[in-house]
Amino acid sequence: MATTYAPKSPLLIVDSLDTRKEVWNLLKRLSPKRRIDFLSWCCQRAKLKKGRSRPFVARRTRELAALARWDSGADERLHHEVWGDLWQLVQFCGVDPAAACEQLARMVRER
């Protein structure tokens, strides 16, 4: 009897070391402003239950992006924050990880 494995988490669809490395590196290639644009794009695609507010990029994150233009430490913190927020949006807000990866690659190519 053959069994089919369907991942319970959408995160498992793109969960491989190579994919994580690629997303990490692509995020690093975006400017701080473009990272915020990417995160905003992801927030707009969140699928929430009726009556729940949509996630958004926090003011603190936007302020960190402004600092990151001139401060390498802030740039590194922003990189980590956007990375973590992306996977939180995938795991808990229903953002399609494949679509997010495609959008990220498209944004890097548009530079």
Stockholm file with secondary structure:
# STOCKHOLM 1.0

chainA/1-111         MATTYAPKSPLLIVDSLDTRKEVWNLLKRLSPKRRIDFLSWCCQRAKLKKGRSRPFVARRTRELAALARWDSGADERLHHEVWGDLWQLVQFCGVDPAAACEQLARMVRER
#=GR chainA/1-111 SS CCCCCCCSSGGGGSCSHHHHHHHHHHHHHSCHHHHHHHHHHHHHTCCCCTTCCCCCCCHHHHHHHHHHTTCHHHHHHHHHHHHHHHHHHHHHHCCCHHHHHHHHHHHHHHC
#=GC SS_cons         CCCCCCCSSGGGGSCSHHHHHHHHHHHHHSCHHHHHHHHHHHHHTCCCCTTCCCCCCCHHHHHHHHHHTTCHHHHHHHHHHHHHHHHHHHHHHCCCHHHHHHHHHHHHHHC
//
